[in-house]
Amino acid sequence: MKTIFGILILAGLCARAELPSYDAELTTFAYPYDVKFFEFEGQQQKLKMAYMDVTPAKPNGQTVMLLHGKNFSGFYWEPTIRLLTDKGYRVVVPDQIGFGKSTKPSSYQFSFHGLAENTKRWLDHLQIGKVAVVGHSMGGMLAARFARMYPEATTKLVLVNPIGLEDLRGPVPYTGLAKAYEQELKTTAESIREYQKQAYYAGEWKPEYEALIGAASGWTRHKDYPKVAWNAALTSEMVYTQPVIQEFPLIKVRTLLIIGLRDRTAPGRHAADPKVAATLGDYPKLGRAAARAIPKAKLVELKGVGHVPQLESFPEYAKALTDFLAL
């Protein structure tokens, strides 16, 4: 097994000018476990969904699916994969279409319904009938939609600092795809680092955070980046226009919310009136409201932790996750 976090942290300590560039499908970017591809047809085109399928030494008969956030892909789940396989879980981790090592279509109608359907087709391909679903950030929105669409296939639902806990269509003006794409094209390694530093880590940057931006930073230095930027714009549109919060009361499965209370992530905040923007992304308030809205929800709050609890506060996150899965 490659230690991807160790490799990337070391790379982050090197001169930034020496960092590599990556094509649209991260061909040369190392994932911590073997990557396979599920090939299928969707929206009148051939698509490839990359995934890791990690089996434990001593299986307990249960499978956990990990769904990545918008600014991430499957590789960043490495510590969680190790945690769960050590406890006997089979762990499956897809890169959604438009993300990571998966296809970056030039024409694709992104929707949470569609991504959930793709994911179910992939699980059927693997002959996995039931999974515990864990989603982080945007992956939390997808996880909620998957649980709504396929309750018979979902044993438990875990939402880790999900976005989508508030409907931003009112407070955040719609900017349109053209402007979103223009903004994505301006992205640099430095702007990625600065955004995550402020939005996720309260203005503090540590060497271990560098591991999470290696792939995205490398994309910005490659000639394929316009293709990646277009997919990023399309998925930003999906996040903005397709809230899932209204469906929380309809979720039937037992649910755990793991909420870092320092988080203030609110996609599109920069487009809102400053006074309104200051009220957005209030995760203490939003997490408690979500826990009340979801019928079988448990809330675990992590003080002093931001948007990525599985990096910032792994022991507390790990205990909450494994205790819940063991119920």
Summary of the structure (lengths in Angstrom):
residues: 327
radius of gyration: 18.4
end to end distance: 29.7
largest distance: 53.7
contacts: 1089
relative contact order: 0.15
helix: 45%
strand: 16%
